[in-house]
Amino acid sequence: MEQRYLKYSVKSMESALREIREGHISCKAAAKAFGVPRTTLRDKLAGRSPEDRQMGPNSVLTKAEETALLTERFPERLTGGRAVVSEERIRKWFADIDDYVVQEEKAGDIFHNPSRVFNFDESFFLLAKKKGTVLGPVGYKNFLEVSRENDKEGLTVLMGYSADAKLAPPMIVYAYRNSIPRDVIEAVGSVDPGWGVGKSDSGWMTAFTFLDYFSQVFDPWLTEQQVQRPVLVFADGHKSHLSPETANFCASNGILLVALYPNSTHMLQPLDVSVFKSLKGFWEKAKINWKASHPNDSITKKSFPTVFKAAVDQINHTTVTNGFRKSGLFPFDANAVDYSKCVKDHIPKTITEMPLSAPSSDSSLSVLRSHFTFIEECIGDEKALLFRHLDQVRNYNAAAPVKDQCQAETVPANSETHKDIWYDTVPFGDGSLQSARQAIPPVAAADTPPPEAYPENEQLEQGTDRNNGIGISESKKRISHFS
């Protein structure tokens, strides 16, 4: 008999029961509104069927055990280039920069003065507010909001902070082919006369716009603030940041412009590590507050500076200094970087590789043993044995053809030439899993993929990715533009 699957969610059933019990809706209407069977509703209301019944087969773990072992989070997406960044290369980049600043520029005192260490990057800010939730009547399906704003329209802002959390004047980049309208310039100046106003055909950062900022905004600001030179400026390796004109200007004006290691801004750039995430949240709140006082207006190019200033003012000192500390840029310390994000060094190349071979180092073995011990403590010995039994059956079925082949070649199935199954090499906390050795035919060594099956990809992906620039391996070439 074909198995029938329920076509409603547990949440829909819970909502229907709640609305009926609160007297908001009848059983028939609830069944129709929430898409659940009326007979099932009646059975649950009458106590003939448990309310917390789950779809599918019974689970081995309880809800409490699942909560102790699992967590639901949004993953951080990594490009292919970021996935091959290694700890070794990042540490070499730190060594190269230290050698350049201390030995070549004779400016090692920069590393002891947070007011002379900066990080610059640009980000895009949407003018329209994000979609949120609203309250409405139960059973009503059409919740609409009329908006005069373009959901994809926004502005690019170049921002920079020093390691002591001082904000350098931002520059708002507008999309204009010709000159910037005077009313737009005046709108920015009314918020802060020191802020920069840039333009490009697309509204994105260009090499000319970046140079214009450093020569017309940042350099005069350093003089006004009486910041000791040279200063050290970290930026990602995007092509708009690395023009010869910008490099020459910086070299002539006491600005040591250094490209971060390629594809590593999620670890090495303070603005990415700490600041921008907070700023985007404050930006959404600032838009909501502005709309509350301007219900019939949309955020435009002229009103953008005012709303953006309200968001920037919410960034606190600790947020910025933590970003510099976690990225290792101030204090300048390669050991401060979170190398767990170096996927190449910490995650197996494939999931199937794990059960086929033993861990490659004693440290990996220790980590795995601690994980297994933690799991056993959470679920108890009885359920741990049940999981082992299920795994034994799976491994037995998978190894059966191998066993038959071994017997045909008159090689004993338990021969030392065969590789023990992985968890026989890495026992659970109490070591009791060793007894499973006789019960399971071992996997043949021939089934284990050779090392060359997973070639090391030592090449960084250079190209259109905005984080792909000159960094560790070419730091000398990059820096040579400054001398």
C-alpha positions as CSV (number, residue, x, y, z in Angstrom):
1,M,0.0,0.0,0.0
2,E,1.4,3.4,-1.0
3,Q,2.3,5.6,2.0
4,R,0.4,8.8,2.3
5,Y,2.2,12.0,3.3
6,L,0.5,14.8,5.2
7,K,0.2,18.0,3.2
8,Y,0.0,20.5,6.0
9,S,2.6,21.8,8.3
10,V,2.7,21.4,12.1
11,K,2.6,25.2,12.4
12,S,-0.6,25.4,10.4
13,M,-2.2,22.8,12.7
14,E,-1.1,24.7,15.8
15,S,-2.4,28.0,14.5
16,A,-5.8,26.4,13.6
17,L,-6.2,24.9,17.0
18,R,-5.3,28.2,18.7
19,E,-7.8,30.2,16.7
20,I,-10.6,27.7,17.4
21,R,-9.9,27.6,21.2
22,E,-9.8,31.4,21.4
23,G,-13.2,31.6,19.7
24,H,-12.1,33.5,16.7
25,I,-13.1,31.0,14.1
26,S,-15.1,27.8,13.7
27,C,-13.6,24.3,13.0
28,K,-14.8,24.3,9.4
29,A,-13.5,27.8,8.7
30,A,-10.2,27.0,10.4
31,A,-9.7,23.9,8.3
32,K,-10.3,25.9,5.1
33,A,-8.2,28.9,6.2
34,F,-5.1,27.0,7.4
35,G,-5.4,24.1,4.9
36,V,-5.7,21.3,7.5
37,P,-8.2,18.3,7.5
38,R,-11.4,19.1,9.5
39,T,-11.5,15.5,10.9
40,T,-8.0,15.8,12.2
41,L,-8.9,19.1,13.9
42,R,-11.9,17.5,15.5
43,D,-9.8,14.5,16.7
44,K,-7.2,16.8,18.3
45,L,-9.8,19.0,19.9
46,A,-11.5,15.9,21.4
47,G,-8.2,14.4,22.6
48,R,-8.4,11.4,20.3
49,S,-5.2,12.4,18.6
50,P,-2.1,13.9,20.2
51,E,-1.5,17.6,19.3
52,D,2.3,17.3,19.1
53,R,2.3,14.4,16.7
54,Q,5.1,14.7,14.2
55,M,5.1,13.7,10.5
56,G,7.2,10.8,9.3
57,P,8.8,8.0,11.4
58,N,9.6,8.4,15.1
59,S,12.9,10.1,15.7
60,V,15.6,8.5,17.9
61,L,16.5,11.8,19.7
62,T,14.1,13.8,21.8
63,K,13.5,17.5,21.2
64,A,15.8,18.4,24.2
65,E,18.6,16.2,22.8
66,E,18.3,17.8,19.4
67,T,18.4,21.3,20.9
68,A,21.6,20.4,22.9
69,L,23.3,19.0,19.8
70,L,22.1,21.2,16.9
71,T,21.7,24.8,16.1
72,E,20.1,26.6,13.1
73,R,22.1,29.4,11.6
74,F,22.6,31.2,8.3
75,P,25.8,30.1,6.7
76,E,28.4,32.7,5.6
77,R,28.8,32.4,1.9
78,L,32.4,32.0,0.6
79,T,33.5,32.5,-3.0
80,G,35.8,29.9,-4.6
81,G,38.7,32.2,-4.1
82,R,38.0,32.7,-0.3
83,A,37.7,28.9,0.1
84,V,41.4,28.3,-0.8
85,V,42.9,31.0,1.4
86,S,45.2,29.3,3.9
87,E,46.6,30.3,7.3
88,E,50.1,29.9,6.1
89,R,49.6,32.5,3.4
90,I,48.0,35.0,5.7
91,R,50.7,34.7,8.2
92,K,53.3,35.3,5.5
93,W,51.3,38.4,4.4
94,F,51.6,39.8,8.0
95,A,55.3,39.1,7.9
96,D,55.8,40.9,4.6
97,I,53.8,44.0,5.8
98,D,55.8,44.1,9.0
99,D,59.1,43.9,7.1
100,Y,57.9,46.7,4.7
101,V,56.8,49.1,7.4
102,V,59.6,48.5,9.8
103,Q,62.6,47.8,7.6
104,E,61.9,49.6,4.3
105,E,59.9,52.6,5.5
106,K,61.5,52.8,9.0
107,A,58.0,53.6,10.4
108,G,57.5,50.8,13.0
109,D,56.1,53.3,15.4
110,I,52.9,53.3,13.4
111,F,52.0,50.0,14.9
112,H,51.9,51.7,18.4
113,N,49.7,54.6,17.4
114,P,46.1,53.7,16.5
115,S,45.4,57.2,15.1
116,R,47.7,56.4,12.2
117,V,46.2,53.1,11.1
118,F,43.2,53.2,8.8
119,N,40.9,50.9,6.9
120,F,38.9,52.1,3.9
121,D,36.1,50.3,1.9
122,E,32.9,51.1,0.2
123,S,29.4,49.7,0.6
124,F,26.1,50.0,-1.1
125,F,23.0,51.3,0.8
126,L,19.5,50.8,-0.6
127,L,17.1,53.7,-0.4
128,A,14.0,51.7,0.0
129,K,13.4,50.0,3.4
130,K,13.4,46.3,3.7
131,K,10.1,44.4,3.7
132,G,8.9,43.7,7.2
133,T,6.0,41.9,8.9
134,V,2.6,43.5,9.6
135,L,-0.5,42.5,11.7
136,G,-3.7,41.6,10.0
137,P,-6.9,39.4,10.3
138,V,-6.5,35.7,10.4
139,G,-7.4,34.0,7.1
140,Y,-6.7,37.1,5.0
141,K,-4.2,36.4,2.3
142,N,-3.5,39.7,0.5
143,F,-1.3,42.0,2.5
144,L,-0.1,44.8,0.2
145,E,2.0,47.9,0.6
146,V,2.0,50.6,-2.0
147,S,5.6,52.0,-2.5
148,R,6.9,54.8,-4.7
149,E,10.5,53.6,-4.2
150,N,12.6,51.5,-6.4
151,D,13.7,48.4,-4.4
152,K,17.1,48.3,-6.1
153,E,18.0,52.0,-6.1
154,G,20.8,53.0,-3.7
155,L,24.1,54.8,-3.3
156,T,27.7,53.8,-2.7
157,V,29.5,55.3,0.2
158,L,33.3,55.1,0.7
159,M,34.1,54.9,4.4
160,G,37.2,54.8,6.6
161,Y,38.0,54.5,10.3
162,S,41.2,54.8,12.2
163,A,42.1,52.1,14.7
164,D,41.1,54.5,17.5
165,A,37.6,54.6,16.0
166,K,37.8,58.1,14.5
167,L,35.6,58.4,11.4
168,A,37.4,59.8,8.3
169,P,35.0,62.0,6.2
170,P,32.8,59.6,4.1
171,M,32.3,60.1,0.4
172,I,28.9,59.5,-1.2
173,V,29.2,58.4,-4.8
174,Y,26.4,59.5,-7.2
175,A,25.6,58.3,-10.7
176,Y,26.1,61.2,-12.9
177,R,27.8,61.5,-16.3
178,N,28.2,65.3,-16.2
179,S,28.6,67.6,-13.2
180,I,26.9,66.9,-9.9
181,P,23.8,69.2,-9.4
182,R,24.5,72.0,-6.9
183,D,21.5,71.1,-4.7
184,V,22.9,67.6,-4.2
185,I,26.3,69.1,-3.2
186,E,24.6,71.5,-0.8
187,A,22.6,68.7,0.7
188,V,25.8,66.8,1.6
189,G,27.5,69.9,2.8
190,S,24.5,70.8,5.1
191,V,25.0,67.5,7.0
192,D,28.8,67.9,7.3
193,P,30.9,70.3,5.2
194,G,33.9,67.9,5.4
195,W,32.1,65.0,3.6
196,G,33.1,64.1,0.1
197,V,30.8,64.1,-3.0
198,G,31.9,61.8,-5.8
199,K,30.5,60.7,-9.1
200,S,30.9,58.0,-11.8
201,D,28.8,56.9,-14.7
202,S,27.5,53.9,-12.9
203,G,27.5,55.2,-9.3
204,W,30.1,52.6,-8.3
205,M,33.7,53.2,-7.1
206,T,36.2,53.9,-9.9
207,A,40.0,54.5,-9.8
208,F,39.4,58.2,-10.6
209,T,36.8,58.6,-7.8
210,F,39.1,56.8,-5.3
211,L,42.0,59.1,-6.2
212,D,39.8,62.1,-6.0
213,Y,38.8,61.2,-2.4
214,F,42.4,60.7,-1.2
215,S,43.6,64.0,-2.8
216,Q,40.6,66.2,-2.2
217,V,39.2,64.8,1.1
218,F,41.4,62.5,3.1
219,D,44.7,64.2,2.6
220,P,43.4,67.7,3.7
221,W,41.6,66.0,6.6
222,L,44.8,64.4,7.9
223,T,46.4,67.9,7.8
224,E,43.5,69.5,9.6
225,Q,43.4,66.8,12.3
226,Q,47.2,67.1,12.7
227,V,47.7,63.3,12.3
228,Q,51.3,62.4,12.3
229,R,52.6,61.0,9.0
230,P,53.2,58.6,7.5
231,V,49.9,56.8,8.1
232,L,49.1,53.2,7.2
233,V,46.0,52.6,5.1
234,F,44.6,49.1,4.5
235,A,42.2,48.6,1.6
236,D,41.1,45.5,-0.4
237,G,42.8,44.8,-3.7
238,H,39.9,46.0,-6.0
239,K,41.2,47.5,-9.2
240,S,39.7,50.9,-8.3
241,H,42.1,51.1,-5.3
242,L,45.3,50.1,-7.1
243,S,45.8,52.7,-9.9
244,P,49.4,54.0,-10.4
245,E,48.1,57.5,-10.0
246,T,46.7,56.8,-6.5
247,A,49.8,54.9,-5.5
248,N,52.1,57.8,-6.6
249,F,49.9,60.4,-4.8
250,C,50.0,58.3,-1.6
251,A,53.7,57.8,-1.8
252,S,54.3,61.5,-2.2
253,N,52.0,62.5,0.8
254,G,53.0,60.2,3.6
255,I,50.2,57.6,3.0
256,L,51.4,53.9,3.0
257,L,48.6,52.3,1.0
258,V,48.7,48.5,1.5
259,A,46.4,45.9,-0.2
260,L,44.9,43.3,2.0
261,Y,45.6,39.7,1.2
262,P,43.3,38.6,-1.7
263,N,40.0,37.0,-0.9
264,S,40.4,37.5,2.9
265,T,38.5,40.6,3.7
266,H,36.0,38.5,5.7
267,M,38.9,37.9,8.1
268,L,41.3,40.9,7.7
269,Q,39.2,43.9,7.0
270,P,37.8,45.6,10.1
271,L,34.9,47.2,8.2
272,D,33.8,43.8,7.0
273,V,34.6,42.0,10.3
274,S,32.7,44.3,12.5
275,V,31.5,47.7,11.3
276,F,29.4,47.2,8.1
277,K,27.0,44.6,9.6
278,S,26.1,47.0,12.5
279,L,25.9,50.0,10.2
280,K,23.5,48.2,7.8
281,G,21.2,47.5,10.8
282,F,21.3,51.1,11.9
283,W,20.7,52.2,8.4
284,E,17.4,50.2,8.2
285,K,16.3,51.7,11.6
286,A,17.2,55.2,10.4
287,K,15.1,54.8,7.2
288,I,12.1,53.7,9.3
289,N,12.5,56.7,11.7
290,W,12.8,59.1,8.8
291,K,9.7,57.6,7.0
292,A,7.7,58.0,10.3
293,S,8.2,61.8,10.1
294,H,8.0,62.0,6.3
295,P,5.1,59.5,5.6
296,N,4.5,60.9,2.1
297,D,8.1,61.2,1.0
298,S,10.7,58.8,-0.3
299,I,14.4,58.9,0.5
300,T,16.1,60.6,-2.4
301,K,19.7,61.6,-3.4
302,K,19.2,64.9,-1.5
303,S,17.7,63.4,1.7
304,F,20.1,60.5,1.8
305,P,23.0,62.3,3.6
306,T,20.7,63.3,6.5
307,V,19.4,59.8,7.0
308,F,22.8,58.2,6.5
309,K,24.4,60.5,9.1
310,A,21.8,59.3,11.7
311,A,22.9,55.7,11.1
312,V,26.6,56.5,11.2
313,D,26.3,58.3,14.5
314,Q,25.1,55.0,16.1
315,I,28.4,53.2,15.5
316,N,30.2,53.1,18.8
317,H,33.9,53.1,19.7
318,T,34.0,49.5,20.7
319,T,32.5,48.2,17.5
320,V,35.3,49.8,15.5
321,T,38.2,48.9,17.8
322,N,37.0,45.3,18.0
323,G,37.1,45.1,14.2
324,F,40.7,46.1,14.1
325,R,41.6,43.8,16.9
326,K,39.9,40.7,15.5
327,S,41.4,41.3,12.1
328,G,44.9,41.6,13.6
329,L,45.6,45.0,12.1
330,F,45.7,46.8,15.4
331,P,47.4,45.7,17.5
332,F,49.3,44.3,14.5
333,D,49.2,40.6,15.4
334,A,48.8,37.6,13.0
335,N,47.7,35.4,16.0
336,A,44.5,37.5,16.5
337,V,43.0,36.4,13.1
338,D,40.2,33.8,13.2
339,Y,41.8,31.1,11.1
340,S,38.8,28.8,11.5
341,K,37.4,30.7,8.5
342,C,40.3,29.3,6.4
343,V,38.1,26.6,4.9
344,K,41.0,24.9,3.2
345,D,42.7,24.2,6.5
346,H,39.8,23.2,8.6
347,I,37.1,21.4,6.5
348,P,37.5,18.0,4.7
349,K,37.4,18.3,0.9
350,T,34.4,16.1,0.7
351,I,32.0,14.7,3.3
352,T,32.6,11.1,2.1
353,E,36.3,11.5,2.8
354,M,35.8,11.5,6.6
355,P,34.6,7.9,7.1
356,L,37.1,6.5,4.7
357,S,40.3,7.6,6.3
358,A,41.7,8.4,9.7
359,P,42.3,12.0,10.8
360,S,45.5,13.4,9.4
361,S,46.9,14.7,12.7
362,D,46.8,14.1,16.4
363,S,45.1,17.5,16.9
364,S,42.3,16.4,14.5
365,L,41.9,13.1,16.3
366,S,41.7,14.9,19.6
367,V,39.0,17.3,18.3
368,L,36.9,14.4,16.9
369,R,37.2,12.4,20.2
370,S,36.0,15.4,22.1
371,H,33.0,15.8,19.8
372,F,32.0,12.2,20.1
373,T,32.3,12.3,23.9
374,F,30.1,15.4,24.0
375,I,27.5,13.7,21.8
376,E,27.4,10.6,24.0
377,E,27.0,12.7,27.1
378,C,24.0,14.4,25.5
379,I,22.1,11.4,24.3
380,G,23.2,8.7,26.7
381,D,24.8,5.3,26.2
382,E,21.6,3.5,25.1
383,K,20.9,5.8,22.1
384,A,24.6,6.0,21.2
385,L,24.6,2.2,20.9
386,L,21.5,2.4,18.7
387,F,23.2,4.8,16.3
388,R,26.3,2.5,16.3
389,H,24.0,-0.4,15.3
390,L,22.5,1.6,12.4
391,D,26.0,2.5,11.2
392,Q,27.1,-1.1,11.5
393,V,24.3,-2.2,9.2
394,R,25.1,0.6,6.7
395,N,28.8,-0.3,6.6
396,Y,28.0,-4.1,6.4
397,N,25.8,-3.6,3.3
398,A,28.4,-1.3,1.7
399,A,31.2,-3.7,2.4
400,A,29.5,-6.9,1.3
401,P,30.7,-6.8,-2.4
402,V,34.2,-6.2,-1.1
403,K,34.0,-9.2,1.1
404,D,32.8,-11.5,-1.7
405,Q,35.6,-10.2,-3.9
406,C,38.2,-10.9,-1.2
407,Q,36.9,-14.5,-0.7
408,A,37.1,-15.1,-4.5
409,E,40.7,-14.0,-4.4
410,T,41.4,-16.3,-1.4
411,V,42.2,-13.2,0.7
412,P,40.7,-13.3,4.2
413,A,38.1,-10.7,4.8
414,N,39.7,-9.7,8.1
415,S,43.2,-9.5,6.5
416,E,45.6,-6.9,7.7
417,T,45.8,-5.7,4.1
418,H,42.3,-4.2,4.6
419,K,41.7,-0.9,6.2
420,D,39.7,-0.8,9.4
421,I,36.5,1.3,9.3
422,W,37.1,4.9,10.3
423,Y,35.3,4.8,13.7
424,D,37.3,1.7,14.7
425,T,40.4,4.0,14.4
426,V,38.6,6.8,16.3
427,P,36.6,5.3,19.1
428,F,33.9,7.1,21.0
429,G,34.6,8.5,24.4
430,D,34.5,5.2,26.4
431,G,36.3,3.2,23.7
432,S,33.5,0.6,23.7
433,L,33.1,0.8,20.0
434,Q,36.3,-1.3,19.5
435,S,34.1,-4.3,20.1
436,A,32.3,-3.7,16.8
437,R,35.4,-4.7,14.9
438,Q,34.6,-8.4,14.7
439,A,30.9,-7.7,13.7
440,I,31.7,-5.6,10.6
441,P,33.6,-6.6,7.5
442,P,36.4,-4.0,7.1
443,V,36.5,-1.8,4.1
444,A,39.2,-2.8,1.6
445,A,42.2,-0.5,1.2
446,A,41.6,-0.4,-2.5
447,D,38.3,1.5,-1.8
448,T,40.1,4.3,-0.1
449,P,40.7,7.2,-2.5
450,P,44.4,7.8,-3.1
451,P,45.8,11.2,-2.0
452,E,46.0,12.4,-5.6
453,A,42.2,12.1,-5.9
454,Y,42.0,15.3,-4.0
455,P,44.7,17.6,-5.6
456,E,45.5,20.7,-3.6
457,N,44.3,23.8,-5.3
458,E,47.1,26.3,-4.6
459,Q,46.0,28.9,-7.1
460,L,44.0,31.9,-6.0
461,E,41.2,32.9,-8.2
462,Q,42.0,36.3,-9.7
463,G,39.5,38.1,-11.8
464,T,36.3,40.1,-11.4
465,D,35.8,39.4,-7.7
466,R,36.1,42.8,-5.9
467,N,38.3,41.2,-3.2
468,N,40.8,39.8,-5.7
469,G,43.7,42.1,-5.8
470,I,47.4,42.2,-5.2
471,G,48.3,40.9,-1.7
472,I,50.7,38.6,0.1
473,S,52.5,37.0,-2.8
474,E,52.8,40.3,-4.7
475,S,53.1,42.7,-1.8
476,K,56.6,43.7,-2.8
477,K,55.4,44.6,-6.3
478,R,52.3,46.4,-4.9
479,I,54.4,48.4,-2.4
480,S,57.1,49.2,-4.9
481,H,54.7,51.7,-6.5
482,F,55.1,53.8,-3.4
483,S,58.9,54.3,-3.6
